[in-house]
Amino acid sequence: MRRMMILLAAVLTLAGGLARIRVAEAAQPPRVHVIVIDKMAYGPMPAGVRAGDIIEWVNHDILEHTATARDGRFDVDLKPGGSGRITAGAGTLAFFCKFHPTMSATLVVE
């Protein structure tokens, strides 16, 4: 009986620890991931983007661009030297520039 009580206490302690880890993971603030636009192209896509993180586009070109979702979820206008942000949802974000349709990219969000 004593062994069973010790085993039960150990299991409950482990379960409580796992619950605290999950709460800590959920409480992490969103990270900001930057995508630079330069020379008529989107820069490298960031890795490890999670739903709820912030995606920021920064336009280093002298021309206006957009980051426009192919599915209509977002449309960010980016004046020369400007920037814009969205909060990422889970899934694959395919986007392009409305002014320069050959500019396109895809970002995977966990």
Backbone hydrogen bonds, N-H to C=O, Kabsch-Sander energy under -0.5 kcal/mol:
donor,donor_aa,acceptor,acceptor_aa,energy
5,M,1,M,-2.0
6,I,2,R,-2.2
7,L,3,R,-2.6
8,L,4,M,-2.5
9,A,5,M,-2.3
10,A,6,I,-2.3
11,V,7,L,-2.4
12,L,8,L,-2.4
13,T,9,A,-2.2
14,L,10,A,-2.4
15,A,11,V,-2.5
16,G,12,L,-2.2
17,G,13,T,-2.1
18,L,14,L,-2.3
19,A,15,A,-2.1
20,R,16,G,-2.0
21,I,17,G,-2.0
22,R,18,L,-2.2
23,V,19,A,-2.2
24,A,20,R,-2.4
25,E,21,I,-2.4
26,A,22,R,-2.2
27,A,23,V,-1.6
28,Q,25,E,-1.1
33,H,31,R,-0.5
33,H,54,I,-2.9
35,I,56,E,-3.1
36,V,34,V,-0.5
37,I,58,V,-3.2
38,D,36,V,-0.6
38,D,41,A,-2.3
41,A,38,D,-0.5
43,G,36,V,-2.9
52,G,88,A,-3.3
53,D,50,R,-2.5
54,I,31,R,-3.0
55,I,86,I,-2.6
56,E,33,H,-3.1
56,E,54,I,-0.5
57,W,84,G,-2.7
58,V,35,I,-2.3
59,N,82,G,-3.1
60,H,37,I,-3.0
60,H,58,V,-0.8
65,H,78,L,-2.5
67,A,76,V,-2.0
68,T,96,F,-2.8
69,A,67,A,-0.5
69,A,74,F,-2.8
70,R,94,A,-2.8
72,G,69,A,-1.3
76,V,67,A,-2.5
77,D,75,D,-0.6
78,L,65,H,-3.0
79,K,77,D,-0.5
81,G,59,N,-1.3
81,G,61,D,-0.6
82,G,79,K,-2.7
84,G,57,W,-1.8
86,I,55,I,-1.9
88,A,53,D,-3.1
88,A,86,I,-0.6
91,G,109,V,-2.4
93,L,91,G,-0.6
93,L,107,L,-3.5
94,A,92,T,-0.8
95,F,93,L,-0.5
95,F,105,A,-2.7
96,F,68,T,-1.8
97,C,100,H,-0.6
97,C,103,M,-1.7
98,K,96,F,-0.5
103,M,100,H,-2.8
104,S,102,T,-0.8
105,A,95,F,-2.4
107,L,93,L,-2.4
109,V,91,G,-3.1
109,V,107,L,-0.5
110,E,49,V,-2.9
